[in-house]
Amino acid sequence: MSKKRKSLTKEEIDVIAQYQWANITDIMNIGAIGRNKARDVFNIISDMFYGEKDKVHNGLVPMDMVLEYFCIPKINVVSINNDVNI
């Protein structure tokens, strides 16, 4: 019997989504999926990102593509000090 993964809250996803790159653990957490399914998702995104080019085997894919795969809207980072005179 498989173990049910805990779905992350919006705030937890926002923290992970701030990074530029995602690894398999990030994909597991964002998608609430297991390691094997996360590897499948990683390979799909990796193939889309690298296309015909040689793949870089660093275990990372763009976070934007991960969020897009799971239909999660990107967060907008807003600067708190917009009107500071330097």
C-alpha positions as CSV (number, residue, x, y, z in Angstrom):
1,M,0.0,0.0,0.0
2,S,1.4,3.3,-1.0
3,K,2.0,6.2,1.4
4,K,-0.1,9.4,0.9
5,R,2.1,12.4,0.5
6,K,1.1,15.6,2.3
7,S,0.0,18.5,0.0
8,L,1.8,21.7,0.7
9,T,0.0,24.9,1.6
10,K,0.2,28.0,-0.7
11,E,2.8,29.6,1.6
12,E,5.0,26.5,1.5
13,I,4.8,26.4,-2.3
14,D,5.6,30.1,-2.5
15,V,8.8,29.5,-0.5
16,I,10.0,26.7,-2.8
17,A,8.9,28.6,-6.0
18,Q,11.3,31.5,-5.2
19,Y,14.2,29.4,-6.4
20,Q,15.3,29.5,-10.0
21,W,15.9,25.7,-10.3
22,A,14.0,22.7,-9.0
23,N,15.3,19.2,-8.1
24,I,13.4,16.0,-7.7
25,T,12.6,16.6,-4.1
26,D,11.1,20.0,-5.0
27,I,9.0,18.3,-7.7
28,M,7.9,15.7,-5.1
29,N,6.8,18.4,-2.7
30,I,5.1,20.7,-5.1
31,G,3.2,17.9,-6.9
32,A,2.6,15.8,-3.7
33,I,3.9,12.8,-5.7
34,G,6.4,10.0,-5.0
35,R,10.0,9.7,-6.2
36,N,9.3,7.6,-9.2
37,K,6.5,9.9,-10.5
38,A,8.7,12.9,-9.7
39,R,11.5,11.3,-11.9
40,D,9.0,10.9,-14.7
41,V,8.0,14.6,-14.4
42,F,11.7,15.6,-14.2
43,N,12.5,13.7,-17.4
44,I,9.5,15.3,-19.2
45,I,10.5,18.8,-18.2
46,S,14.2,18.1,-18.9
47,D,13.4,16.9,-22.4
48,M,11.3,20.0,-23.1
49,F,13.9,22.3,-21.7
50,Y,17.0,20.8,-23.4
51,G,15.4,19.5,-26.6
52,E,18.0,18.2,-29.0
53,K,20.9,19.8,-27.0
54,D,23.1,17.6,-24.8
55,K,21.6,17.5,-21.3
56,V,23.4,18.8,-18.3
57,H,23.3,16.1,-15.7
58,N,23.1,18.4,-12.7
59,G,19.7,17.1,-11.5
60,L,18.0,20.5,-11.9
61,V,15.2,21.9,-14.2
62,P,13.8,25.4,-14.3
63,M,11.3,26.1,-11.5
64,D,9.0,28.0,-13.9
65,M,8.5,24.9,-16.0
66,V,7.8,22.8,-12.9
67,L,5.1,25.3,-11.8
68,E,3.7,25.4,-15.3
69,Y,3.6,21.6,-15.4
70,F,1.5,21.5,-12.3
71,C,-0.7,24.5,-13.4
72,I,0.5,26.6,-10.5
73,P,0.6,30.4,-11.2
74,K,3.9,32.1,-10.7
75,I,4.2,34.4,-7.7
76,N,5.2,38.1,-8.3
77,V,8.0,39.2,-6.1
78,V,7.3,42.7,-4.9
79,S,10.0,45.0,-3.6
80,I,9.0,46.5,-0.2
81,N,11.2,49.6,-0.7
82,N,10.0,50.9,-4.0
83,D,10.4,54.6,-3.2
84,V,13.7,54.7,-1.4
85,N,16.1,57.4,-2.6
86,I,19.7,56.3,-2.8
